[in-house]
């Protein structure tokens, strides 16, 4: 069971890795194009989008590291494995989005309001063309990420995959905001429109960073499984004839496909120590067979009186 689960996880990782690589390639190309276009046109909105793409590129490198490191097998220092590395690297990605993207965009918004440089129609037209190409690249990457999401049944459990979807969605919206800001600045000659675009891009990136950071924090601290899975595990334990009462049931997600289950149960009277051991092993195997991700099941037997006459 563990071997099959491991192979399924590796296949899912390969699909996610391809999604991240596609996003990285798109972001590297458009980061260079946006930077050149932004500097040539002296456009704060375009430079904000360049910082956005640079931050996304760095984050995708973090995510590739997460995919590789989180699959390392358990060892003496880490007996439950390295599954939580996914959330650690996703947290670094969230910090990168906030610092490199959000804060720089706020700075560019301030620069737009204080700058008195004349707008060059030719340079802005070239900048808008760069954003058009960026929109196609970011849109293609987003389509790839959403396609994988749909293949998984609409459940993106992988924080790396969720990060790519969030980044690409924010990138598409950011490009549209930058195009609107540059276009209105060019038409009206008022830099307030471009400052507003840079500010909006910054706020968008701060929001994305907050959402990703909160999810990563929950995973690192120790988040329980979904209520539906917890209820199903509890129902399975209650249905065992040897269990009189489930006093407490605790769960914690250790990785994408690894869950710790700890239950304190009262057994029915009349079981001896050998019976208790057999019941415990049978319940653990039943849980692992039904939910392969439940690979760490611990039962705390609080009451198992011996049979009369023994």
Secondary structure, DSSP 8 states (H G I E B T S, - for coil): -HHHHHHHHHHHHHHHHHHHHHHHHHHHHHHHHHHHHHHHHT-HHHHHHHHHHHHHHHHHHHHHHHHHHTT----SS-TT-STTHHHHHHHHHHHHIIIIIIIHHHHHHHHHHH------HHHHHHHHHHHHHHHHHHHHHHHHHHHHHHHTTS----HHHHHHHHHHHHHHHHHHHHHHHHHHHHHH--THHHHHHHHHHHHHHHHHHHHHHHHHHHHHH-----HHHHHHHHHHHHT-TTEEEEEEEEEEEEETTEEEEEEEEEE-TT--HHHHHHHHHHHHHHHHHH-TT--EEEEEEEE----TT-
